[in-house]
Amino acid sequence: MKVSLDLQILTTELQNELIDYRLQNIYNVASSNKQYLLKFAVPDSKKSLVLDSGFKAHITEFTRPIPDQPSNFVSKLRKHLKTRRLSSIKQIGIDRVIVLSFSDGLYHLALEFFSAGNIVLLDDQRRILALQRLVEEKGNNDRYAVGETYNLFNETLFDDIDEGVNLTDFSSEEVKDWIIERKTSPLPETGKKLKVLSIKKLLYQRVPYLSADLIGKNLQVFEINPSSSCLDFEDKSHIICEVLKKTAQDVKLLLDTKSVTGYILTKRNPLYAPLKDAEDLMVLYDQFHPFKPLLETEEETLIEVKGYNQTLDKFFSTIESSKYALRIQNRENQAKKRLEQARNDKHQQVQRLIDAQEVNRLKGETIIFNAHLVEEAKNAVQALLDQSMDWKTIEKLVTVEKNKGNAIARLINIPLNLKENKISLTLPTELAYEDEVEDEIKRKLVDSESDSDFDSDSDSDSDSDSLSSSATQKDKTRTTINVTIDLNISAYANASEYFTVKKSTIEKQKKVEQSANKALKNIEQRVEKDLKRNLKQEVDILKKLRTPYFFEKFNWFFSNENYLIISGKDDSQTDMIYHRYIQPDDVYVHADIDGASHVFIINPKKGEVSPSTLMQAGILSLSTSKAWENKLTTSSWWSHASDITKSDIDGKILKAGTFRYLKDKNYLPPSQLVMGFAFVWKIKTETNQKALDERLEELQNLDINEVNNSDLEIPKNEIPELEEPITSKNEDLEAQQFKIENLELHRSNELSAVSQRESFRGGDDASNDNESVATSDYQKPVVTTNDTAPKGKNVRGKKGKLKKIAEKYANQDEDERRLRMQALGTLKQQSKKEEELKKQQLQKITYLKKIEKRKRQEEVTADKYSNKKEVINLESILDELVPSVAQKDEILEAIPIFAPWSALTRYRYRVKIQPGSTKKGKAVQEIMNYFNNRPTDSTENDRNYDWLREHQTLNSLKQNEILPSIYVPKVKLLLPGKQATSKKK
């Protein structure tokens, strides 16, 4: 990712993939403090962008381990960018910098891929708000810090101007000048020789916007060694020029391609062990390219991936996944070594006691066998001690006697331990005497055959040699043993001491063996606990993201007759289900109790739904209500989906989560709230790939702008606005009143149209009088002025008074009139009244606009769902999701399901659940422990046991992936093992 060409291709693909998506959240990645995960989303589509500062950026299909707490930098990014719409993605020229623009330039996120890399958050004035690392000013580099201005680009970057790069403007003279310039470059002042560049490196330095690898490939195509010295091509500049032109054409073709096919270069793993390692470790990913590279050795292979972003994701995610797997494997191996070391230590301790017993027995028996020698040696030393001879003199005397060949003296070991009145003797064992007897018999046999002929002599010689060699081996097996003799007691008493030590060692061995098993169990538990703690600290193995089914965002399950039953988790989801998925032949189930959810039975066969399915749907509705917490047994009811409507009698749209029932309710028998938790298996089928292709095509054809504008926001041009704001003091209030009347008339016409559409959809007798109902809360204001005030009755003398006033002020101009009114205070009062009228007028206009906007929002909501009825292909879903895995099935995923117990009869992994006091988190842990502790069959021949690959799939699930499927607050688990234990007690 440090090549400009890679970033140019990637920028184009990111523009096609992420533009107009909203940034849902930003996370750190647990494996590195420089990696970040940006999650984007629009309705029905989610994408994750992985950023590695200065190294890589790509959309990923794999999960990433996320730490519990975000870093300060991520918190800052969340504060400014969360929920913002990504409006533009641009590369700064051919530099290795990509800029993400949010909310039409309100914020920018600059991603630098040169040097050590950086991630910089900017405001609309390109001031730095946060950055991944500080950069001090050095040379031509600007200082990067909060508050500084980022100068690598300006506002013209996001203008739709294609600056372009002249990729084909090369000449042989220009190339020749490059080589001559390098040849005539002055020597460096350090005294070192000028380094001669290879032709590949020289070209890449001169045209850095071309890929160095692509230059090297084309050099090989022209039969030029890329490592050759550039000085050798001074007379071949025309060939180098052709290479550059060919490379420029290839680059232009890659940049003009919407989806570039990538290639991953792999090498054979020399350390791969087929019987031990997994198949994905057979090859090592080495390089990736947007073009097909040349293979240099037979051990190299190519993997072709459609889409350059997918190439990057496959390359980096596979490498990271292998790294994580090896790291976890090392942790497990270390734990096994600790256990093995503990077992070996206990075994050696017991073995030492056994050896000590054997040695003490042998010493005791040897003393008894050589009792006469022991007594003679003991008496000889004692005699010298009785003479009060010095101990050093005694040792010298014993040494002299040894040299003379004294048999008793040769048994005594020097030095003597006379301080403790003990001596050490080297005594022959009983085996030594037996070997001497055998040697004597063999010697006599050899002497009796000494008169035979030459051949016989030869045979005898060979026999003698063999006998002597065997004798030598016997000499090696002959053993002598050192024993300590107490001079105060007899030889037999000394032997008894050794036998006593042997007995005490036997007792100690028994105690050690008794405690060994308990100690090993404690060590295993401690090691296992440490292993779990260490594995929690380690990152998890990357797992490919799975596109969830549409119903997984709701409460859902499949009945025992394969009907899909869904209900919304809130009122907005309930309305979404009704408008988007429900057909007239489907069934609606509800209960008259607080909190009961609205349940829908999808009926693709358009036939009668069986009572068992209706009962199961009723249990779902009751389980989400207060009946679960209070452990109540009550009834639910059902009706056809065509018998409910979202329109009120007067044509108004009902609030979210409420319906109007057109016919009577069909009540079901009371049912007990017995639920179950299970896993349904997603397996690989022929329709998987087909569905994936259809989904990709649908996303490509999706008008993102239309999706974004459907967030219950009304376009400004659809709301009638006043042409001029009320700011002028002399504005005519009658004109303003006229605008209000026009606004009300426009709104009245719009609401009539809404009522007509609702009447047409629902088929009810909705009237078209919405405008009168909607405006009943607000009376049309009546604004009067002096000129328009109604005339009262004629009053005596008033006419004459008015005549005098007219004569008095006949010659008064407007300025004089205004000054007189100001002096009397009348003008101030009139201005105040006008301001109050204008304020009231603004409030009325704002109120009307709010009413208009709310009604238009309701209309858009209805249009959004009613115009997008989705056809559910239930058969293909049931082909992919199976309650039990067959031997030929390839498991893709395990999906948790929470359903009535009667609907889970065919599921292999299931647990019964009733209302209780156990929290969901603890219950999930107990369930997973129960499943993991069940016996497995690695051969997959016995279906009475679990299969190992099933357990491996379950272990890949995290607790936060399982918890949302359980939509009741507290539970009581009925595990088979616990029930059996309680019965035995």
Protein Blocks (a to p, Z undefined) as FASTA:
>chain_A
ZZfklmmmmmmmmmmmmgopacfbacddfkbckbccdddddehiacdddddehkaccddf
bdcdddfbdcfklmmmmmmmgopacfbdcdehjbccdcddeehhlaccdddfehjbpadd
ddfkopafbdfbdcddehjbccddehiacfkbcfklmpccdfbpafklccfklmmmmmmm
mmmpccdfkopacddddfklmmmmmmmmbcfklmmmmmmmnopafkbcfklmmmmmmmmm
mmmmmmmmmmmmmmmpmbacddddddddfkbcfklmcfklmpccfbdcfbdcddfbfkbc
cdddehjklmmmmmmmmmmmmmmmmmmmmmmmmmmmmmmmmmmmmmmmmmmmmmmmmmmm
mmmmmmmmmmmmmmmmmmmmmmmmmnopafklmmmmmmmmmmnopaklmmpccdddfkno
pacdddddfklmmmmmmmmmmmmmmmmmmmpcfklmmmmmmmmmmmmmmmmmmmmmpccd
dddddfkbcfklmmmmmmmmmmmmmmmmmmmmmmmmmmmmmmmmmmmmmmmmmmmmpccd
ddddddddfklmpccdddfkopacdddfbfklmmmmmmmmmcfkbccdddddehiacddd
ddfkopacdfklmmmmmmmmmmmmmklmnopacddddddfklgcfbdfkopacdehiacd
fbdcddddddddddddddddddddfklmmmmmmmmmmmmmpcfklmmmmnopacfklpcc
dfbdcfbfkbcfklmmmmmmmmmmmmmmmmmmmmmmmmmmnopacdfklmmmmmmmpccd
ddddfklpccddddehklmmmmmmmmmmmmpcfklmmmmmmmnommmmmmmmmmmmmmmm
mmmmmmmmmmmmmmmmmmmmmmmmmmmcccddfklmmmmpcfbdcfklccfbdcdddddf
klmmmpmbdcdddddfbdfklmmmmmmmmmmmpccdfklmafkbccfklmmmmmmpcfkl
mmmmpccfbdcdddfklmmmmmmZZ
